[in-house]
């Protein structure tokens, strides 16, 4: 059944201007319709806040803020907002209509995407968010439902309904707004949001595109929130064996639980995404994902919701209590305490006092012993990733543990001086008072680009690999001073400090430029000798063409005369099979205009010979090739005018 038939707005004209034609989607805070602006006669999308929320001044204010915020973002990857207004109980935004689908639709239908497709979607999303971040806004609700993919392939970010100015972000008490699967830990724990929460959500988005599934799942929203707080996002290669390390690295960087470890905004993450793409080959970019991961998707946890901050308290795993009468978009999961133990039976009271005392002492003693053996001697290693050494030592002390050996290791994702690994790892069972070894980050391993100027290309590539760098794209340029095949320069330049594993582009010399001689019309052997004398190779095309030149002579050359090529480059010669012959029309007695029209129509050029007596004449008295004879097409026929 078409539920749009039951929607009271479908078929109505809102605010005397917008005719509502169909319902497109329903979200946690608003419904989106396809509508027509009757004044401008254009199709647009109409986002109408749920009437139950329109009575809440804070929601209306947020709704209006979206219109004002997005109106300031003139970016091709941001859905444009045209208008904002109210009509009775309805508060609406008039927005650009994108014919197509959402990223959620794509993931639901196809499951995991090829890395190239995932990056093709991620990059314009980051470009849009980067524009918002640089303009001072945070989206706060990035998810596949808010990524629109047009029928023409354009990617646009929609629904800035939770947008907030960066400089106004403060702690919020009581509730967190967002979608549980994409909330950053600091949003859950403290209610804070800066550009790095969008970076985190985009990391989750990328993981989902690469694997077809979310990194954290659970039977209730509370369990998902708990995992965001306490579990790292696994590398995509754990779900898709063979996935490129660069993609694991990109996801890990974006989804680091500590916001200080993530790229500071979407522009920085976009740079890392493009760098990762540049380091991947076609085989890695076009790797076919396992489609078995595509599954029917329950979107209950993908709606923008009001989430109680109580869910973020670090307690035992939560038990879901769903308020059946509540709107799914505002579903609340609560922690439930275990039920009290039932009272002991009266039979115990009929025993003698001494027996009771002995029994209690035995139970207490045995219970304490079992607790000590099974639990009291052990604890778990607390999560210490991205903590300073002091913070890590304090946390270990709070857990009754000591800090053991401290070592250092390079890390591309964890800030210098902070914990990158522990031994045993976080969550491991360990005896109380045992020690935990800490590995602190030395930051990314960096190397200097070596001086490769003048080295042959093969040697230069080998030297880059010896330094822990990757040879990047090679371009060729003319050089009067550097021999052909040797390096002119690098990008980044020599001496530049870069991260290990980075790609270095090479500019390689083509040698001094050579001007291509003009050999059209020459005999083949003469043309070959002239080109080889100029230091060029000669190739003869297998097919011949008709031309004005005699058979066997050079009809055309590629590159053409005057072109600049490198010494040793090849010039391809195409030989003539002779001119195409055509019958010459008889134009004697015709006027000059008639004669010219006939001859040019037959494929000839025309020249006039008037002499002294024909300066003012207009009649053809003779022609250089008699009418009825054959001549090469394109050749010149001279007409005598008297």
Order of alpha helices (4+ residues) and beta strands (2+ residues): beta-beta-beta-beta-alpha-alpha-beta-beta-beta-alpha-alpha-beta-beta-beta-beta-beta-alpha-alpha-alpha-alpha-alpha-alpha-alpha-beta-alpha-beta-alpha-beta-beta-beta-beta-beta-alpha-beta-beta-beta-beta-beta-alpha-beta-beta-beta-beta-beta-alpha-beta-beta-beta-beta
